């Protein structure tokens, strides 16, 4: 796998990283017919051509589409985006099961990627994976708790998941003296460092986890009796008034992240991660001169989810200072 600082993806002539995975030379022992093999190879080729973020203009480290990260922008990056694949199995890797148990190669790779971002002073660390651990929907913790506890221990700013078909926004979570780690099928109030009821989270205090499986098929339920339900400040499921499908948009600034849902029902949610020890308006005036342009492109979130990115220019007429922000939307397929 190599260290997080080792760039292992090849690059096409257009500058985009290409897939390094191939199907096994002989697939008969795995029950894959020639026709199925052709279909899988065609799908893998299509993915590597169509979803590589050529417009990022930033190096991608790791194996694109499976386990990788990038900093954006290339110079004075605003955020490090880390993409993981816990509990996923890739046919193009001869059926490798991606595991992130403590001290495993992939666990250590993730830890180093986060530590390097913090050491470099990158303002935000955002981690995404298809499958969730905690959640009060249809799926239990399929990823194991080790990788989630690593993210909480590192206090990454934002954790994005799909897989469960509803919307769930957590309280702000962290490992503390009274919470050594999230445990399977249980709730520990000591892991909550801010309840998130007001939608305002103090940056650097802990992690905010969002499950946004709201694209594709109809929504599933949210079980308030599930022990994991206690970790969440807001949710929308099939029995929620005004529920609907849609996306969540994230505006990423040097001093804050602002999230806003956009569903085809009347339900709406928003939250902000920032420094609430001073006024956000005062911070905005200070931060605008160093605001950086951000990414346009398409990024895969494991199997069954995609993050789309677009550039948004915001004119600040009051002080005559234009800036740009990152807008990211997650689609669950």
C-alpha positions as a LaTeX table, in Angstrom:
\begin{tabular}{lrrr}
\hline
Residue & $x$ (\AA) & $y$ (\AA) & $z$ (\AA) \\
\hline
Unk1 & 0.00 & 0.00 & 0.00 \\
Unk2 & 2.87 & 2.39 & 0.76 \\
Unk3 & 2.84 & 5.40 & 3.01 \\
Unk4 & 0.27 & 8.18 & 2.61 \\
Unk5 & 2.96 & 10.34 & 1.05 \\
Unk6 & 3.62 & 7.78 & $-1.69$ \\
Unk7 & 1.77 & 8.44 & $-4.89$ \\
Unk8 & 0.87 & 5.02 & $-6.24$ \\
Unk9 & $-1.61$ & 5.87 & $-9.00$ \\
Unk10 & $-0.52$ & 6.07 & $-12.61$ \\
Unk11 & $-1.50$ & 9.11 & $-14.62$ \\
Unk12 & $-2.99$ & 9.29 & $-18.10$ \\
Unk13 & $-1.75$ & 11.71 & $-20.71$ \\
Unk14 & $-4.48$ & 14.17 & $-19.73$ \\
Unk15 & $-2.98$ & 14.32 & $-16.21$ \\
Unk16 & $-5.66$ & 12.23 & $-14.49$ \\
Unk17 & $-4.81$ & 9.19 & $-12.37$ \\
Unk18 & $-5.87$ & 5.90 & $-13.91$ \\
Unk19 & $-7.03$ & 2.74 & $-12.20$ \\
Unk20 & $-4.24$ & 0.40 & $-11.13$ \\
Unk21 & $-6.54$ & $-2.57$ & $-10.47$ \\
Unk22 & $-7.09$ & $-5.32$ & $-13.03$ \\
Unk23 & $-9.18$ & $-8.44$ & $-13.11$ \\
Unk24 & $-7.46$ & $-11.79$ & $-12.47$ \\
Unk25 & $-5.90$ & $-13.43$ & $-15.53$ \\
Unk26 & $-7.83$ & $-16.61$ & $-14.80$ \\
Unk27 & $-11.28$ & $-16.16$ & $-13.35$ \\
Unk28 & $-12.86$ & $-19.56$ & $-13.87$ \\
Unk29 & $-11.98$ & $-20.69$ & $-10.33$ \\
Unk30 & $-13.95$ & $-17.74$ & $-8.95$ \\
Unk31 & $-17.02$ & $-18.55$ & $-11.02$ \\
Unk32 & $-16.77$ & $-15.53$ & $-13.34$ \\
Unk33 & $-17.76$ & $-16.31$ & $-16.92$ \\
Unk34 & $-16.07$ & $-14.76$ & $-19.94$ \\
Unk35 & $-19.13$ & $-12.59$ & $-20.51$ \\
Unk36 & $-19.16$ & $-11.42$ & $-16.91$ \\
Unk37 & $-15.44$ & $-10.73$ & $-17.06$ \\
Unk38 & $-15.91$ & $-8.55$ & $-20.14$ \\
Unk39 & $-18.72$ & $-6.64$ & $-18.43$ \\
Unk40 & $-16.61$ & $-6.03$ & $-15.31$ \\
Unk41 & $-13.57$ & $-4.94$ & $-17.32$ \\
Unk42 & $-15.72$ & $-2.54$ & $-19.31$ \\
Unk43 & $-17.24$ & $-1.12$ & $-16.12$ \\
Unk44 & $-13.81$ & $-0.68$ & $-14.52$ \\
Unk45 & $-12.52$ & 1.04 & $-17.64$ \\
Unk46 & $-15.55$ & 3.36 & $-17.73$ \\
Unk47 & $-15.07$ & 4.29 & $-14.07$ \\
Unk48 & $-11.39$ & 5.14 & $-14.53$ \\
Unk49 & $-12.17$ & 7.29 & $-17.57$ \\
Unk50 & $-15.30$ & 9.10 & $-16.42$ \\
Unk51 & $-14.97$ & 9.71 & $-12.69$ \\
Unk52 & $-11.30$ & 10.69 & $-12.36$ \\
Unk53 & $-11.33$ & 14.33 & $-11.15$ \\
Unk54 & $-9.29$ & 15.83 & $-13.99$ \\
Unk55 & $-10.34$ & 19.35 & $-12.97$ \\
Unk56 & $-8.85$ & 19.06 & $-9.47$ \\
Unk57 & $-5.37$ & 19.90 & $-10.70$ \\
Unk58 & $-4.10$ & 18.43 & $-7.43$ \\
Unk59 & $-2.05$ & 15.25 & $-6.88$ \\
Unk60 & $-4.00$ & 12.20 & $-5.74$ \\
Unk61 & $-2.14$ & 9.91 & $-3.31$ \\
Unk62 & $-3.09$ & 6.26 & $-2.83$ \\
Unk63 & $-5.30$ & 4.17 & $-5.09$ \\
Unk64 & $-7.95$ & 6.36 & $-6.67$ \\
Unk65 & $-11.53$ & 5.20 & $-6.12$ \\
Unk66 & $-10.56$ & 2.85 & $-3.27$ \\
Unk67 & $-8.25$ & 4.44 & $-0.73$ \\
Unk68 & $-6.72$ & 7.82 & $-1.47$ \\
Unk69 & $-6.48$ & 11.46 & $-0.46$ \\
Unk70 & $-5.81$ & 14.84 & $-1.98$ \\
Unk71 & $-5.25$ & 18.36 & $-0.71$ \\
Unk72 & $-7.02$ & 21.26 & $-2.35$ \\
Unk73 & $-5.88$ & 23.61 & $-3.62$ \\
Unk74 & $-2.39$ & 22.40 & $-4.43$ \\
Unk75 & $-0.76$ & 25.46 & $-2.86$ \\
Unk76 & $-1.84$ & 26.52 & 0.65 \\
Unk77 & $-4.56$ & 23.84 & 0.75 \\
Unk78 & $-7.90$ & 24.56 & 2.34 \\
Unk79 & $-8.71$ & 20.94 & 3.19 \\
Unk80 & $-7.46$ & 17.37 & 3.00 \\
Unk81 & $-10.06$ & 14.96 & 1.64 \\
Unk82 & $-9.47$ & 11.32 & 2.62 \\
Unk83 & $-11.50$ & 8.50 & 1.05 \\
Unk84 & $-11.60$ & 5.03 & 2.61 \\
Unk85 & $-13.29$ & 1.70 & 1.82 \\
Unk86 & $-13.88$ & $-0.19$ & 5.09 \\
Unk87 & $-15.64$ & $-3.54$ & 4.62 \\
Unk88 & $-15.76$ & $-3.21$ & 0.83 \\
Unk89 & $-14.68$ & $-6.00$ & $-1.52$ \\
Unk90 & $-13.34$ & $-5.07$ & $-4.96$ \\
Unk91 & $-13.63$ & $-7.68$ & $-7.70$ \\
Unk92 & $-10.87$ & $-5.89$ & $-9.65$ \\
Unk93 & $-8.54$ & $-6.58$ & $-6.69$ \\
Unk94 & $-9.21$ & $-10.31$ & $-6.86$ \\
Unk95 & $-11.73$ & $-10.03$ & $-4.07$ \\
Unk96 & $-9.65$ & $-8.16$ & $-1.50$ \\
Unk97 & $-11.66$ & $-7.29$ & 1.60 \\
Unk98 & $-10.67$ & $-3.81$ & 2.80 \\
Unk99 & $-10.18$ & $-3.93$ & 6.57 \\
Unk100 & $-9.12$ & $-1.15$ & 8.95 \\
Unk101 & $-8.45$ & $-2.93$ & 12.22 \\
Unk102 & $-6.06$ & $-1.38$ & 14.74 \\
Unk103 & $-2.44$ & $-1.39$ & 13.53 \\
Unk104 & $-3.35$ & $-2.90$ & 10.17 \\
Unk105 & $-1.69$ & $-1.45$ & 7.06 \\
Unk106 & $-4.80$ & 0.48 & 6.01 \\
Unk107 & $-5.41$ & 1.75 & 9.55 \\
Unk108 & $-1.84$ & 3.05 & 9.81 \\
Unk109 & $-2.08$ & 4.60 & 6.33 \\
Unk110 & $-5.17$ & 6.51 & 7.42 \\
Unk111 & $-3.62$ & 7.65 & 10.68 \\
Unk112 & $-0.52$ & 8.93 & 8.91 \\
Unk113 & $-2.60$ & 10.79 & 6.31 \\
Unk114 & $-4.49$ & 12.61 & 9.07 \\
Unk115 & $-1.38$ & 13.33 & 11.16 \\
Unk116 & 0.43 & 14.74 & 8.13 \\
Unk117 & $-2.47$ & 17.08 & 7.39 \\
Unk118 & $-2.53$ & 18.34 & 10.98 \\
Unk119 & 1.26 & 18.79 & 11.02 \\
Unk120 & 1.09 & 20.76 & 7.77 \\
Unk121 & $-1.51$ & 23.12 & 9.26 \\
Unk122 & $-4.21$ & 22.29 & 6.71 \\
Unk123 & $-7.38$ & 23.93 & 8.12 \\
Unk124 & $-9.81$ & 21.02 & 7.60 \\
Unk125 & $-9.66$ & 17.23 & 7.46 \\
Unk126 & $-12.70$ & 15.56 & 5.88 \\
Unk127 & $-12.98$ & 11.76 & 5.72 \\
Unk128 & $-15.52$ & 9.88 & 3.60 \\
Unk129 & $-16.42$ & 6.22 & 3.23 \\
Unk130 & $-19.39$ & 4.42 & 1.80 \\
Unk131 & $-20.26$ & 2.32 & 4.85 \\
Unk132 & $-21.09$ & 3.68 & 8.28 \\
Unk133 & $-20.52$ & 2.21 & 11.75 \\
Unk134 & $-22.90$ & 4.04 & 14.06 \\
Unk135 & $-26.39$ & 4.76 & 12.74 \\
Unk136 & $-29.95$ & 3.97 & 13.68 \\
Unk137 & $-31.07$ & 2.76 & 10.27 \\
Unk138 & $-31.02$ & $-0.49$ & 8.33 \\
Unk139 & $-27.32$ & $-1.32$ & 8.71 \\
Unk140 & $-25.40$ & $-2.25$ & 11.85 \\
Unk141 & $-21.69$ & $-1.47$ & 12.24 \\
Unk142 & $-20.29$ & $-3.40$ & 9.27 \\
Unk143 & $-16.96$ & $-1.53$ & 9.27 \\
Unk144 & $-15.94$ & $-2.36$ & 12.83 \\
Unk145 & $-15.36$ & 0.33 & 15.43 \\
Unk146 & $-11.58$ & 0.61 & 15.06 \\
Unk147 & $-11.56$ & 2.98 & 12.09 \\
Unk148 & $-14.32$ & 5.17 & 13.55 \\
Unk149 & $-12.50$ & 5.44 & 16.86 \\
Unk150 & $-9.33$ & 6.42 & 15.01 \\
Unk151 & $-11.18$ & 9.29 & 13.30 \\
Unk152 & $-12.74$ & 10.42 & 16.57 \\
Unk153 & $-9.43$ & 10.18 & 18.39 \\
Unk154 & $-7.80$ & 12.32 & 15.69 \\
Unk155 & $-10.74$ & 14.76 & 15.87 \\
Unk156 & $-11.18$ & 14.96 & 12.12 \\
Unk157 & $-13.64$ & 17.73 & 11.37 \\
Unk158 & $-16.22$ & 15.95 & 9.24 \\
Unk159 & $-17.03$ & 12.29 & 8.56 \\
Unk160 & $-19.28$ & 11.52 & 5.57 \\
Unk161 & $-21.05$ & 8.17 & 5.12 \\
Unk162 & $-23.77$ & 6.70 & 2.92 \\
Unk163 & $-25.03$ & 3.06 & 2.80 \\
Unk164 & $-27.90$ & 3.62 & 5.29 \\
Unk165 & $-30.87$ & 5.05 & 3.39 \\
Unk166 & $-31.78$ & 8.07 & 5.50 \\
Unk167 & $-30.25$ & 11.30 & 6.79 \\
Unk168 & $-28.57$ & 11.39 & 10.20 \\
Unk169 & $-26.46$ & 14.21 & 11.70 \\
Unk170 & $-24.51$ & 13.39 & 14.82 \\
Unk171 & $-23.71$ & 15.31 & 17.93 \\
Unk172 & $-20.08$ & 16.37 & 18.04 \\
Unk173 & $-18.16$ & 13.25 & 19.04 \\
Unk174 & $-14.68$ & 12.64 & 20.45 \\
Unk175 & $-12.76$ & 10.21 & 22.60 \\
Unk176 & $-12.52$ & 11.55 & 26.15 \\
Unk177 & $-11.52$ & 10.40 & 29.62 \\
Unk178 & $-15.02$ & 9.01 & 30.07 \\
Unk179 & $-15.23$ & 7.64 & 26.52 \\
Unk180 & $-12.23$ & 5.52 & 25.49 \\
Unk181 & $-14.04$ & 4.52 & 22.31 \\
Unk182 & $-17.32$ & 3.75 & 20.56 \\
Unk183 & $-18.45$ & 0.21 & 21.37 \\
Unk184 & $-20.60$ & $-2.11$ & 19.31 \\
Unk185 & $-24.35$ & $-1.86$ & 19.88 \\
Unk186 & $-24.09$ & 0.47 & 22.88 \\
Unk187 & $-24.36$ & 4.17 & 23.67 \\
Unk188 & $-21.89$ & 6.18 & 25.74 \\
Unk189 & $-22.91$ & 9.76 & 26.50 \\
Unk190 & $-19.29$ & 10.50 & 27.42 \\
Unk191 & $-18.43$ & 10.44 & 23.71 \\
Unk192 & $-20.56$ & 13.56 & 23.10 \\
Unk193 & $-18.64$ & 16.82 & 23.51 \\
Unk194 & $-21.42$ & 19.03 & 22.10 \\
Unk195 & $-25.05$ & 18.10 & 21.58 \\
Unk196 & $-25.42$ & 19.87 & 18.23 \\
Unk197 & $-29.00$ & 20.91 & 18.93 \\
Unk198 & $-28.25$ & 24.47 & 17.82 \\
Unk199 & $-26.46$ & 23.33 & 14.66 \\
Unk200 & $-23.24$ & 25.03 & 15.78 \\
Unk201 & $-20.10$ & 22.97 & 16.38 \\
Unk202 & $-16.84$ & 24.37 & 17.73 \\
Unk203 & $-14.03$ & 23.44 & 15.37 \\
Unk204 & $-11.22$ & 21.36 & 16.83 \\
Unk205 & $-13.40$ & 19.96 & 19.62 \\
Unk206 & $-14.49$ & 16.76 & 17.92 \\
Unk207 & $-16.00$ & 15.22 & 14.79 \\
Unk208 & $-19.39$ & 15.66 & 13.14 \\
Unk209 & $-20.63$ & 12.53 & 11.37 \\
Unk210 & $-23.26$ & 12.72 & 8.64 \\
Unk211 & $-25.04$ & 9.78 & 7.04 \\
Unk212 & $-26.66$ & 10.98 & 3.84 \\
Unk213 & $-28.09$ & 8.01 & 2.00 \\
Unk214 & $-30.83$ & 10.13 & 0.51 \\
Unk215 & $-30.38$ & 9.56 & $-3.20$ \\
Unk216 & $-31.59$ & 6.59 & $-5.21$ \\
Unk217 & $-34.28$ & 4.38 & $-3.70$ \\
Unk218 & $-36.88$ & 5.29 & $-1.08$ \\
Unk219 & $-35.87$ & 6.11 & 2.46 \\
Unk220 & $-35.74$ & 3.62 & 5.30 \\
Unk221 & $-36.67$ & 4.14 & 8.95 \\
Unk222 & $-34.75$ & 5.62 & 11.88 \\
Unk223 & $-35.02$ & 3.45 & 14.99 \\
Unk224 & $-35.05$ & 5.64 & 18.13 \\
Unk225 & $-34.63$ & 2.51 & 20.29 \\
Unk226 & $-31.33$ & 1.65 & 18.61 \\
Unk227 & $-28.43$ & 2.37 & 21.03 \\
Unk228 & $-26.66$ & 4.34 & 18.29 \\
Unk229 & $-29.63$ & 6.72 & 18.01 \\
Unk230 & $-28.33$ & 8.58 & 21.04 \\
Unk231 & $-25.33$ & 9.78 & 19.06 \\
Unk232 & $-27.47$ & 11.81 & 16.65 \\
Unk233 & $-28.81$ & 15.35 & 16.94 \\
Unk234 & $-31.04$ & 15.33 & 13.85 \\
Unk235 & $-32.42$ & 12.84 & 11.37 \\
Unk236 & $-34.82$ & 12.39 & 8.47 \\
Unk237 & $-36.28$ & 8.99 & 7.60 \\
Unk238 & $-39.33$ & 7.62 & 5.79 \\
Unk239 & $-41.65$ & 8.42 & 8.71 \\
Unk240 & $-40.33$ & 11.98 & 9.15 \\
Unk241 & $-42.74$ & 14.75 & 8.23 \\
Unk242 & $-41.64$ & 16.36 & 4.97 \\
Unk243 & $-39.12$ & 13.62 & 4.18 \\
Unk244 & $-37.69$ & 13.44 & 0.68 \\
Unk245 & $-34.72$ & 12.45 & $-1.43$ \\
Unk246 & $-31.95$ & 14.81 & $-2.33$ \\
Unk247 & $-28.46$ & 15.97 & $-1.47$ \\
Unk248 & $-26.43$ & 17.75 & 1.18 \\
Unk249 & $-24.27$ & 20.69 & 0.14 \\
Unk250 & $-21.10$ & 21.69 & 2.00 \\
Unk251 & $-19.55$ & 25.14 & 1.67 \\
Unk252 & $-15.96$ & 24.94 & 2.88 \\
Unk253 & $-14.27$ & 28.20 & 3.90 \\
Unk254 & $-10.94$ & 28.80 & 5.63 \\
Unk255 & $-12.74$ & 29.45 & 8.92 \\
Unk256 & $-15.88$ & 27.31 & 8.75 \\
Unk257 & $-17.84$ & 24.56 & 7.03 \\
Unk258 & $-21.53$ & 25.24 & 6.39 \\
Unk259 & $-23.84$ & 22.34 & 5.47 \\
Unk260 & $-27.33$ & 22.65 & 4.00 \\
Unk261 & $-29.73$ & 19.89 & 2.95 \\
Unk262 & $-31.66$ & 20.08 & $-0.31$ \\
Unk263 & $-34.42$ & 17.47 & $-0.35$ \\
Unk264 & $-37.55$ & 17.24 & $-2.48$ \\
Unk265 & $-39.70$ & 17.30 & 0.66 \\
Unk266 & $-40.15$ & 20.10 & 3.18 \\
Unk267 & $-37.63$ & 18.75 & 5.69 \\
Unk268 & $-34.52$ & 20.91 & 5.97 \\
Unk269 & $-31.39$ & 20.87 & 8.11 \\
Unk270 & $-28.29$ & 23.02 & 8.32 \\
Unk271 & $-25.23$ & 23.16 & 10.54 \\
Unk272 & $-21.92$ & 24.99 & 10.83 \\
Unk273 & $-18.51$ & 23.92 & 12.10 \\
Unk274 & $-16.51$ & 27.00 & 13.05 \\
Unk275 & $-14.99$ & 29.06 & 15.83 \\
Unk276 & $-17.85$ & 30.40 & 17.89 \\
Unk277 & $-15.59$ & 31.98 & 20.49 \\
Unk278 & $-15.66$ & 35.09 & 18.27 \\
Unk279 & $-18.25$ & 36.39 & 15.84 \\
Unk280 & $-18.29$ & 34.61 & 12.49 \\
Unk281 & $-18.69$ & 37.96 & 10.69 \\
Unk282 & $-15.46$ & 39.20 & 12.25 \\
Unk283 & $-13.75$ & 35.97 & 11.20 \\
Unk284 & $-15.11$ & 36.27 & 7.67 \\
Unk285 & $-13.61$ & 39.73 & 7.18 \\
Unk286 & $-10.22$ & 38.43 & 8.35 \\
Unk287 & $-10.37$ & 35.18 & 6.37 \\
Unk288 & $-11.54$ & 36.51 & 3.01 \\
Unk289 & $-8.16$ & 37.77 & 1.78 \\
Unk290 & $-6.76$ & 34.22 & 2.01 \\
Unk291 & $-9.86$ & 32.43 & 0.71 \\
Unk292 & $-8.80$ & 29.95 & $-1.96$ \\
Unk293 & $-10.50$ & 28.74 & $-5.14$ \\
Unk294 & $-11.69$ & 25.18 & $-4.83$ \\
Unk295 & $-12.57$ & 22.13 & $-6.79$ \\
Unk296 & $-14.77$ & 21.23 & $-9.74$ \\
Unk297 & $-15.19$ & 17.57 & $-10.68$ \\
Unk298 & $-16.66$ & 14.21 & $-9.74$ \\
Unk299 & $-15.37$ & 12.00 & $-6.92$ \\
Unk300 & $-16.48$ & 8.46 & $-6.10$ \\
Unk301 & $-17.38$ & 7.59 & $-2.51$ \\
Unk302 & $-16.82$ & 3.86 & $-2.40$ \\
Unk303 & $-19.44$ & 1.66 & $-4.02$ \\
Unk304 & $-22.82$ & 3.32 & $-4.45$ \\
Unk305 & $-22.08$ & 6.96 & $-3.70$ \\
Unk306 & $-20.62$ & 9.96 & $-5.43$ \\
Unk307 & $-19.56$ & 13.39 & $-4.27$ \\
Unk308 & $-19.98$ & 16.08 & $-6.90$ \\
Unk309 & $-18.17$ & 19.35 & $-6.61$ \\
Unk310 & $-18.76$ & 22.73 & $-8.22$ \\
Unk311 & $-17.24$ & 26.16 & $-7.93$ \\
Unk312 & $-19.30$ & 28.95 & $-6.45$ \\
Unk313 & $-18.19$ & 32.59 & $-6.52$ \\
Unk314 & $-19.58$ & 34.76 & $-3.73$ \\
Unk315 & $-19.46$ & 38.52 & $-4.12$ \\
Unk316 & $-18.97$ & 40.34 & $-0.80$ \\
Unk317 & $-20.19$ & 43.77 & $-1.86$ \\
Unk318 & $-20.08$ & 45.19 & 1.65 \\
Unk319 & $-16.28$ & 45.04 & 1.72 \\
Unk320 & $-15.60$ & 44.63 & $-1.99$ \\
Unk321 & $-13.83$ & 41.30 & $-1.62$ \\
Unk322 & $-14.78$ & 38.31 & $-3.81$ \\
Unk323 & $-14.13$ & 34.80 & $-2.59$ \\
Unk324 & $-14.91$ & 31.21 & $-3.55$ \\
Unk325 & $-16.31$ & 28.29 & $-1.63$ \\
Unk326 & $-16.49$ & 24.54 & $-2.06$ \\
Unk327 & $-19.85$ & 22.93 & $-2.66$ \\
Unk328 & $-20.02$ & 19.16 & $-2.30$ \\
Unk329 & $-23.06$ & 16.97 & $-2.74$ \\
Unk330 & $-23.33$ & 13.29 & $-1.95$ \\
Unk331 & $-25.52$ & 11.03 & $-4.05$ \\
Unk332 & $-26.45$ & 7.58 & $-2.70$ \\
Unk333 & $-27.20$ & 5.19 & $-5.54$ \\
\hline
\end{tabular}
